[in-house]
Amino acid sequence: MFVYFYAAFCHFRMQYFLFLRWVLPVSNAKLNWLDLPMRTHAELSSIANQIIHFSNKCTSQTHIHQIQAQLILQNLHSNSNVAHHFITACHSHSLDQLHSALFLFTQLPKLHVFIYNTLIRAFSHAQTPYVPNYIYVLMHRNSVFPNKYTFPFLLKSLSDFKEFKQGQCVHTHVVKFGHLNDIYVQNALLNVYASCGRMRLCQQVFDEMPLRDVVSWTVLIMGFGRSRKYGDALIAFEQMKYAGIEPNHVTMVNALAACGNIGAIDMGVWIHDYVRSKGWELDVILGTSLIDMYGKCGRVEESLNVFRSMTEKNTFTWNALVKVLGLTKSGETAVWWFNRMVQEGFKVDDVTLVAVLNACSHSGLIDKGRQILLSLFEGKYGLLPNVKHYACMIDLLSRAGCLSDAFYYIREMPFEPTKSMWGSLLAGCRHHGNLELGEIAAKNLVQLEPQNGAYYVLLSNLYAEMGRWDDVTNVRELMKERGLVKDKGCSSVELQVQSHDIELLAV
């Protein structure tokens, strides 16, 4: 609907501008060809070349408007080459100009497919939902058949916005118009299904491909990773190796993410060795992925070595390192690197602060955690405290036994307490024996999730520890009335890695 309203606005603006073009001279000397009258065929070819030249060189919206007026006056907007350069110029300036170009060209009864493809491509790169599909519909209304260059960018737009149903419709058109065997179209189809989490369909398209390139395999691996099927992602990576396809940087980043999430350290080390053997530079993305993978697998020293070897780092790189150190209970080290990050002038964001506060929480660094949160309140990092920062602080104080302080933050913060906050307080109360405050936390958990039987069991156990047997009976009766049963138990595992003196908690 927005497209139609915007088109009406552009139409009014264009008509007004054309009126001015007829009654007012053009004052810009650099574009003095615009006041030319109608020309012969040879002269029109010369003007077309000038339009292309000025489209590539224009530096303002005024030039765009002048070029657009001349396209209409000289009837050159149906020239595919001219249209391509003009649309590209509009895209480079603003989305507003691109919408004007859309309206201009879609007023013609029948455009060449190349112009439609150029419009679809421009809007797919502009990250505008629905518009590429709208242009594709116009093609069919005007009886212009798509070609193999139409579908990749149309499908890219659908994958960016996870338009699964539209993707299926376009898939049928790909088959109907005979472009299913084009590898670029196939890869774009893979990306639609992978982005939408439809890995069965993605795998089906992949299996039916007669030829697969590195992009095909990478999209499949990435799709499995996004769907949290990390084992399948690594199986696909192994199959890619056996198929003799050389991976690229994007492949390795997605494979490393899968390794980190399931602790496949051997595969992660193999990938690192492969990167070194190929002489690849550890850019920001690949280096950060290696830091994250080693950290999740408990290899802190390797994470630090990768970090030190990188010539270029950004906020994401620093965040990965601080997070790794925090998860492995190297809190002092994490805080040290956090301070160094600030000293070296890197921008601290929400993720950084959550990572360093978590590091303080896992290592019991109460004073350092308070100091960081105080700096956040004072505006040192240019951010306002959010609910995640409060959650980290409540967890830190609850673990350390500062239960009154944790409860104070829950009551006084400008956010509604979350389940994780009450859960942290309850865990701290049970560990440190504060049953009264634990009762408050358990009651709030029951209120937040009244259908979760586990919280009733926790509350009942608290009452049992306090010797309040009537309350135990009341809680269990309430569970029966609401049809709740005790969930099956689960255990957390604490793994000691002696070679690195690290404690990894499986939560």
N, C-alpha and C positions, 0 to 999 in steps of 0.2 A: 504494500500500500504506500509506503514511504517513497518508493521509486516513482509511482504515478504522480504523487503530489509534487515531487521534486522536478519531474519532467515538465509539469504544467508551469512551474516557476521558471524553469530554464527557457521554455517556449516564449513566455512573456518577455523575459529579459532579452532573448535573441531578436524578437520582432522589434523591440524598442531600439536595440543596438543597430539593427539593419536600417531602421528609419534614420537614425543619426548618421549612418554611413552614407546615405544618399544626400542628406542636406548639409553635412559638415565636411570640410576637407580634412585629410589626415595630416597631422602636424608633425609626426615622427619622421625625421629625415632618413633614418636608417632603414625604414620600411616604405620608401617613397614609391615602390612599385605597386602599392595597393590602390593608387588612384588611377590605374590603367583602365581604359574602356574594354569592351568585349574584343577578343583577339581571334586571329586565324588559328588553324590547327598547330602550325609550327610555333606561333607565338605562345599558344597555350602550353605547349611542351616546355618552352623556356620558362614560363611562369610556374609550371609545376615543379621544375628544378629549383627555382628560387624559393618556392614554398617549402620544399624539402630542406633547402639550405637554412632558411630562417627558422624552421621548426626545430632543427638541431641546435641552432645558436640562440634562440629566444631566451630572454632572461627575466621577463615580467609577464604578468597576466594581461597587461595591455597588448603586448605582442600576440599573445594567444588569441585575444578577441579580434585583432586585426586580421590575423591569418584565417580565423574562422569565417569572418565576413567575406574575405576574398575567395575562400573555397566555395561559398554560396554564389557570389556574383559571377564567378567564372565557371560555375558548374563543374568543379573539380573534386567534389567530395565523393564521387563514385570511382575515382582513380585509386586503385588499391595501394600503390606505393606511396602516394601522397597521404592517404588516410592513415596508413601505418605510422608514418613519421609524425603526423599531427597528433594521433592518439597517444603515442609515446611521449610527446612533448607535454600533453595535458597531464598524463600520469606523473611526470617528473615534477610538476608544479603543485598540484593540489587535487584532492578528491573532488572538490567542487568543479574544477575544470574538466575532470574526467567524466563527471555526470553530464556536463554540457555537451561533451563530445558524443556521449551515448545518445542523448536526445537528437543531436544533429544527424547522426548516421542512421538511426532507426526510423527516421521519417521517410527515408527513401523506400520505394516499393520493393526493390530487390537489390541487395548488396552482394558483392562477391564474397564467397566463403572466407577468403583471406581477411577481409575487414571484420567479419564476425569473430574469427579466431583471434584477431588482434585485440578486440574489445574484451573477449572472454579472458585472454591472457592478462591484460592490464588490470581488470577487476579482481582476478584471482590473486595477483600480487598485492593488490590494495587491501586485501583481507576484508572484503565487503560481502556479507552473507546474502544469498538469494539472487544477487544481480547477475552473476555468470549464468545461473540456471534460467533466469528471465531472458537473457540474450539468446540462450539456446532454444527456448520456446519460440522466440520471435523468428529464428531461422526456419523452424518448421512451419510457422504460419505463413511465411513468405516463400515456402517451397524451395528453400536452399538446403541441400543435403550436406551434412557434416562430413569431414574427411578425417584421416588419422591424426591430424594436428589439432582437431577440435577437442578431442576427448581428454588428453592428459591434463590440460589446465582446468577444464570443467570438473574433472574428477578431483583435482587438487583442491579446488574450492570446497567441494562436498566433504572431502576428508578433513579439511581444516575445521569445519563446523559440525563434523560427525553426523552428516545427513545420510543415514543408512538407507532409508526407503528411497530417496532420490537416487542414491548410488545404485541400488538394485534396478531402478527404472533405466538409468543410463547404461547399465550393464546389458540390458536387453537390447538397447539401441546399438551398442557396440557389436553384438552378435548379428542383429538385423542388417546393418550396413557393411558387414564383412570385414571388420577391423580387429577381430579377436586375436589374430596371430601377430599383431604388431607388438613388439616387446615393450615399447614405451606406454602403450595403452594398457597392456597387461600389468605392468608395474604400478600404474596409477590405480587400477582396480584393486590390486593387492593392498595398496595404501589406504583406500577407502575402508575395506573390510577390517584391516588391522587397526586403524584409528578408531573404528566403532566397536572394537572388541569382539568382532565376529570371526574368531580364528578358525572355526570349522570351514566357513566359506573361503577365507583367505587361503587356508591349506588346500582346499579343493581347486581354486584357481591356480595356485602354485603347481600342484601336481599335474594339471592339464597343460602346463606351458611346455611347448616343444624345446624351447631354448630359455635358459635363465642366465642372467648376468649378476654382477656383484650387487646391483641395486635390488634385484629380486630377492636374493638371499638376505640382504640386510633388512629389508622391510619385513620379511617373515620373522627374523630374529627379534627385531624391534617390537613387532606385534605381540609375540609371546611374552616379551619382557613387560610390556604395558598391561597385559592380562595376568601378570604375576605367575606365569607358567615358566619359571626360570629354568627348570630342568629341560623342558621342550626347547627353550631358546638355545641352550648349550648343545643339545642333540642336533639341532639344525646347524649350529656353527660347526660341529664335527663333520656333518654331512657335506657342508660347503667345502671344508678342507679336502675331503676325499674326492669331491667332484673336480678338484683342481682350480677352483675359483679363488683368485687372490683377494683377500679382504682389504677394505679401505679404512680410513680413520673412523668413519661412522659405524662400520661393522664392529670394530674393536671396542668403541665406547659402549655399544649396546651389549656386547658379549661380556665386558668387564662388569657392567651393572648386574648382569645375571650371576656372574661368579661371586660378587660380593654378597648378594642376597641369599645365596644358598651355601656360602662358605667353600666354594670350589677353588681352593687356593692353588692347586696344581695347574688347572687351566689358566688361572690368572697369571701365574708365573710364566707359563708358556707364551701367553700373549705379550707379556712384557719383554721376554727374550726375543720374540719375533719382531717387535717394534725396534729393539736395539739392533738386531741383525740387518734390518732393512735401512737402518740409518735415519729413521723418522725422527724429526724434531718433536720433543714433548711440548706441543702447544697447550694452551690453557685448558681446552676441553679434554684432550687425551690425558694430560698430566693430572688433572683433577679427578678423572675417572680412576686412574691408578691409585691415587691417594685414598680415595673412598673404598676401593676394592681391598687394598691391603689392610686398611683400618678395620673394616667389617670382618675380615678374616683373622684379626688379632695380631697382625704384623706391623706394629707401630714404627719400628725402626725403618722398615722398608718405606712406609708412608713418608717419614721425615726425609729419607734419602731422595725419594722422588721429588718432594717439595724443594729441597735444596738444589736439585739439578735443573730445575725449571728456570729458564731465563726470563719468562714473562709470567706474571701471576695477576689474578684479579680477585675481587671479593669472594667469588665462588670457590676459588682455590683455598683461600684462607679459611673460609667457613668449613670446607671439607676437613682441613687439618684440625681445627679446633674441635669439631664434632667427633672426629676419630679419637682424639686424645681424651675427650670427655667420656665417651662410651667405654673406654678401656680403663677408666678410673685413674688416669694420669692428670688429675685435676690441676695440680700446681703447674705442670708443664703446659696444660691448655691455657691457663690464665696468663702464663708468661708469654706464650705466642700471641694471645689476644692483645696484650699490652704492646707487643712489638708491632702487630698489625696497625694499631692506632698510631704508634709513633712514626711508622713509615708512610702514613697519610692515606691508607686505604679506607674506603667508606664502610662504616659499620652499618649493617642492616638488621632487620628483625631476626633473620636466621642466625646471624652471628651472635646476637645477644642470647637467644634461646640456647644455642650450643654452649656458650661459656657458662651460663647459669646452670645448665644441666651438668656440666663438668663439675661445677662447685657442689651441686647436689649429690652426685655420685661419690665425691671424695670428702664430703662433710666440711667444705670450706665455707663456714657460715659468715665470717667477717668479710671475706672477699666477695661473696655473693651480695651481702648487704651494701658493700661499697659500690659494686657495679650497678645495682638497682638505684642507689642514691644518685649516682652520676647520670643515670637515665632520667630520673625525675628532674634533675637540674638542667637538663637539655644539652648535656655534653655531646651526645651523639646525634642530635637533631631529630630525635624520634620521641613519640609519646609512648608510655608503657601500654602494652596491649594485654589481652587476656592470657596469652601464652607466657608472657614474662611473669605475670602474677602466679600462674600455675607452677612455673619453675621455682619461684621463691617459696611458695607454700609447700612444695615437695621437699625443698632443701630444709626448711625449718622443721617439717614433720619428721623427716629422717633423723635429724639431729636432736629431736626431743624438745624443741622449742615450740611446744604445741599451742601455748597461749598466743604467741606471736603469729603463728600460722592462722589461728582462728581469727585474730585481729584483721589480718589481710583479707580473709574471706568476707568478713562483715563490712569492712570499710572500703574495699575496692569499688570502682565505678562500673562494675560488670556483675552480671548474675553468676553465682558460683556454678561451675561445671561439675559433671560427674567425676572427672579426673581429680579435681581439687578435693572434693569430699572423700574420694577414695584414698588420696594421699594422706589426708588427715586421719582417716580411719585406720590405715595401716600403721601410721606413726603412733596412734593412741594404743593400739593393741600391742605394739612392740614395746612401748614404754609404760604400759600399764595404766593409762588414763582412761578408765572405763566410762566415766561420766561424759567426757567430751566425745569419746567414741560413740556413745549412744546418740548424741546429736548428729554426728556425721552419718551414722547408719540410717537414722530416721529421714534425713534429707535425701539419701540415696534411694530409699524406698519411695519417697515422694516424686523424685525425678523419673524413676522407672518402676512404676507400680506393678508391672507384669514380669519383672525379673526376680525369680524365686531365690536367687543366690543372696540378694540383699536381705531378704527376710531371715535366711539362715544365719547370716552374719549378726543380725540384730538379736536373734534368738540366742546365739552363742554368747554374745556379750552379756545378756541378761543372766544366762546360766553361770558365767564367771562371777557375776555380781551376787549370785544367790537369789535372784528375783524370779522365782519359779512360776508365780502367777503370770508374770509378763511373758515368760517363755511359752506358757500354754496359750495365752492370748494371741501371740504372734503366729503360732502354728495353726490355731483355729482360723485366723485370718487368711493364712495360706490356703487352707482347705476351702474356705468360702469363695476364694478367687480362682480356685482350680489350679493352684501353682504346686509344682513338685520340686524337690531338691535336684539341682543339676548334678550330673556326674562329675566327680572330682577330677582335678587336673593338678599337675605338679610342675614346679619350676626347677630348672636344672642349673647348678652352678658348676662351671667347668674351670678347672685349674690348668693353666698353660704354664708349666714350670720353666720352660726354656726362656720365656719372656717375662715371667713373674707378673702375669696379667690375669685378672679375674674377669671372665665374660659372663654376663648374666643373660640367660634366655628368658625373656619376659613373655 
